[in-house]
Amino acid sequence: QVQLVESGGGLVQPGGSLRLSCQASGRIRSIYHMGWDRQAPGKQRELVARIMNGGSTNYADSVKGRFTISRDNAKDSVYLQMNSLKAEDTAVYFCNAYVWTIGGIIDDYWGQGTQVTVSS
């Protein structure tokens, strides 16, 4: 019922920047929070950043001051600006949205993931 499509991943050198984008589509009545998680090889998936529909945000301690999450409610989209990237930021990044669908379902939806690799 709901699809999330991510873009913007890639290979970047340490200290560089990337911007991830994610757009939700489908039978959407309303989106509560949106955000990004990531999973590095051999590690558990972890929260990177969340943004509520009112605009409040929260970040993992490891990315505070380097990453900025933003949202365009008119486009059902969420963005992650990643600056001062480090090798430890290398992971697959997953977009997430907590959605109230037209059919009355309230549930979490996930994108397919986009690879971010930080390496010289």
Secondary structure, 3 states (H helix, E strand, C coil): CEEEEEECCEEECCCCCEEEEEEEEECEEEEEEEEEEEECCCCCCEEEEEECCCCCEEECCCCCCCEEEEEEHHHCEEEEEECCCCHHHCEEEEEEEEEEECCCCEEEEECCCEEEEECC
